[in-house]
Amino acid sequence: MGKQMIENIKHLHNLISQAKSEARHLSSNKAQMNQIESLSLQIHDKYLIASGEQERIEKNILSYQLKLKENSHDLDYYRDALIRLLIPQNFSLTLVYKSQSNIPYIKGRVYWDNKQREVQIGSVPNVIIQIRRLCKNELIPPIKGIDKKKLVWEDIKSNTEIISAVKYVGKIKFKQYLLKHFKFPKKTANSAQLLKGDFNTPQEVEKLDNDEYVKNTLETKDWYSIWRKDNL
């Protein structure tokens, strides 16, 4: 924060003494000299209260910014998980065709929780069997050409309906992946202790401020009461 305007009580009284000395050059009115001291002390007490409140508010704002960032991440995480579990048409899955040991199979790639994930959809014959079963159970509309005896990857790529059905199977497989790997985010120590003890009700803040003010200005008030009796 930079250097404080008034470093300590000694510094404050030195400043007041200087201000009183400056005022004497224009007036010899003793009452004005005393007023400078009394008003300066009271304003300084209010300044300290306002400064403490400013620091408290800034701390709370920072805490909320950290909490907002954490909560935004959790919100996206839960939203994405719900979409992948319940609304398959709202997320993307990319098909990857590979051949291993002369057996062609299809994999699905999905981006979830800031990482690329892969699921095994199955060999081409197995995937076609699954699609036929989905059509039979009316989970997807009938597909022209799906009953062809031997479909190969080239046949699948050339038919947008079959491609869409393969992706649908892949998304069902990804649900199984999600069931296995989903974890609820752990709350950090900062979020668990967020603003603990920092927030007071307006009544509590007012009471704290008043108590501090009474404590800091008691001597000033006593002095000022005596001065008023003698001078006003």
C-alpha positions in Angstrom: 0.0 0.0 0.0 2.6 2.8 0.2 3.6 5.0 3.1 0.9 5.8 5.6 -0.4 9.3 5.7 0.0 9.4 9.5 2.5 6.9 10.8 1.7 6.8 14.5 0.3 8.9 17.4 3.5 10.8 17.9 3.5 11.7 14.2 -0.1 12.8 14.5 0.6 15.1 17.4 3.6 16.6 15.7 1.4 17.4 12.7 -1.2 18.9 15.0 1.4 21.1 16.7 2.7 22.3 13.4 -0.9 23.1 12.2 -1.5 25.1 15.4 1.8 26.9 15.0 0.8 27.8 11.4 -2.6 29.1 12.6 -0.9 31.4 15.2 0.6 33.4 12.4 -2.9 34.5 11.3 -4.7 34.6 14.6 -4.0 34.6 18.4 -7.4 33.1 19.1 -6.7 30.3 21.6 -10.1 28.7 20.9 -9.2 28.1 17.3 -5.9 26.5 18.3 -7.8 24.0 20.5 -10.4 23.4 17.8 -7.7 22.4 15.4 -6.4 19.8 17.8 -9.9 18.5 18.8 -11.2 18.3 15.3 -8.0 16.7 14.0 -8.1 14.0 16.6 -11.8 13.2 15.9 -11.3 13.1 12.2 -8.3 10.9 12.5 -10.3 8.4 14.6 -13.0 8.3 11.9 -10.3 8.0 9.2 -8.9 4.9 11.0 -12.4 3.3 11.2 -13.0 4.0 7.5 -9.5 2.7 6.6 -10.2 -0.6 8.5 -13.5 -1.0 6.8 -12.0 -0.4 3.4 -9.4 -3.1 4.1 -12.1 -5.5 5.3 -14.2 -4.9 2.2 -11.3 -5.4 -0.2 -10.4 -8.6 1.5 -14.0 -9.9 1.2 -14.0 -8.9 -2.5 -10.8 -10.8 -3.2 -12.3 -13.9 -1.3 -15.4 -13.7 -3.4 -13.4 -13.4 -6.6 -11.6 -16.6 -5.7 -14.8 -18.3 -4.8 -16.5 -17.2 -8.0 -13.6 -18.7 -10.1 -13.9 -22.0 -8.2 -17.7 -22.0 -8.5 -17.6 -21.3 -12.2 -15.3 -24.3 -12.7 -17.7 -26.5 -10.7 -20.7 -25.2 -12.7 -19.1 -26.0 -16.0 -18.0 -29.4 -14.7 -21.5 -30.4 -13.5 -23.1 -29.0 -16.7 -20.8 -31.0 -19.0 -21.3 -34.1 -17.0 -25.1 -33.8 -17.1 -25.0 -33.2 -20.9 -22.9 -36.3 -21.5 -25.1 -38.4 -19.2 -28.5 -37.2 -20.3 -28.4 -35.1 -23.6 -26.0 -36.9 -26.0 -27.0 -34.7 -28.9 -25.5 -31.7 -27.2 -21.9 -32.9 -27.1 -19.4 -33.9 -29.8 -17.7 -37.2 -30.3 -15.1 -37.8 -33.0 -14.7 -41.3 -34.6 -11.3 -42.9 -35.0 -10.9 -46.0 -37.2 -8.0 -48.3 -36.5 -6.9 -51.8 -37.3 -5.1 -54.0 -34.7 -4.1 -57.6 -35.5 -6.0 -57.3 -38.7 -9.2 -56.5 -36.7 -10.8 -53.2 -37.6 -12.4 -51.3 -34.8 -13.8 -47.9 -34.0 -12.9 -45.6 -31.1 -14.6 -42.4 -29.9 -12.8 -39.3 -28.7 -14.5 -36.9 -26.4 -13.3 -33.7 -24.8 -14.3 -33.6 -21.1 -13.0 -31.8 -18.0 -10.2 -30.1 -20.0 -8.9 -33.4 -21.4 -9.3 -35.6 -24.4 -10.8 -39.0 -23.5 -11.1 -42.1 -25.6 -13.6 -45.0 -25.5 -13.6 -48.2 -27.3 -16.8 -48.4 -29.4 -16.1 -51.8 -30.9 -15.2 -53.7 -34.0 -17.1 -52.8 -37.1 -19.3 -56.0 -37.1 -20.0 -55.5 -33.4 -20.9 -51.9 -33.8 -23.3 -52.7 -36.6 -25.0 -55.3 -34.4 -25.5 -52.7 -31.7 -26.9 -50.2 -34.2 -29.4 -52.8 -35.5 -30.4 -53.5 -31.9 -31.0 -49.8 -31.3 -33.1 -49.6 -34.4 -35.1 -52.6 -33.3 -35.7 -51.1 -29.9 -36.8 -47.8 -31.5 -34.1 -45.9 -29.8 -33.0 -44.5 -33.1 -34.9 -44.4 -36.4 -34.5 -47.2 -39.0 -31.4 -46.8 -41.2 -31.4 -47.7 -44.9 -28.6 -50.2 -45.7 -27.9 -51.2 -42.1 -29.0 -54.8 -42.9 -26.3 -55.3 -45.5 -24.5 -58.5 -44.7 -21.0 -57.2 -44.6 -20.4 -53.6 -44.0 -16.9 -52.1 -44.0 -15.6 -48.8 -42.8 -15.9 -47.3 -46.3 -19.7 -48.1 -46.3 -20.1 -46.5 -42.9 -18.2 -43.3 -43.9 -20.4 -42.9 -47.0 -23.7 -43.1 -45.0 -24.4 -40.1 -42.8 -27.1 -42.0 -40.9 -24.8 -44.9 -40.0 -22.1 -42.5 -39.0 -24.6 -40.7 -36.7 -25.7 -44.1 -35.3 -22.0 -45.1 -34.6 -21.5 -41.8 -32.8 -24.6 -42.5 -30.7 -23.2 -45.9 -29.7 -20.0 -44.1 -28.8 -21.8 -41.7 -26.6 -23.5 -44.5 -24.8 -20.1 -46.0 -24.2 -18.9 -42.7 -22.9 -21.7 -42.7 -20.4 -20.2 -45.9 -19.0 -16.8 -44.2 -18.9 -18.3 -41.3 -17.1 -19.9 -43.5 -14.5 -16.6 -45.0 -13.8 -14.4 -41.9 -13.7 -16.7 -39.1 -12.5 -15.7 -37.5 -9.2 -17.2 -34.7 -7.3 -14.8 -31.8 -6.9 -13.2 -31.5 -3.5 -13.6 -28.2 -1.7 -10.4 -26.4 -1.0 -9.4 -25.2 2.4 -9.9 -21.6 1.2 -13.5 -22.2 0.1 -14.3 -24.0 3.3 -13.0 -21.1 5.3 -14.3 -18.5 2.9 -14.8 -15.2 4.7 -15.0 -17.0 8.0 -15.3 -14.3 10.7 -14.8 -11.5 8.1 -18.5 -10.6 7.6 -20.4 -8.9 10.3 -23.9 -7.7 10.3 -24.4 -3.9 9.9 -25.3 -3.8 13.6 -22.1 -5.7 14.6 -20.0 -3.4 12.4 -21.5 -0.3 13.9 -21.0 -1.6 17.4 -17.4 -2.5 16.7 -16.8 0.9 15.1 -18.5 2.7 18.0 -16.5 0.8 20.6 -13.2 1.5 18.8 -14.2 5.2 18.4 -15.1 5.6 22.1 -11.9 3.9 23.1 -9.7 6.1 20.8 -11.5 9.4 21.5 -12.3 9.1 25.2 -9.4 11.4 26.2 -10.3 13.9 23.4 -13.9 14.0 24.4 -13.0 14.6 28.1 -10.7 17.4 27.1 -13.2 18.9 24.7 -16.0 18.9 27.3 -13.7 20.7 29.8 -12.7 23.2 27.1 -16.3 23.9 26.1 -17.2 24.6 29.8 -14.4 27.1 30.1 -14.5 28.7 26.7 -18.1 28.6 25.3 
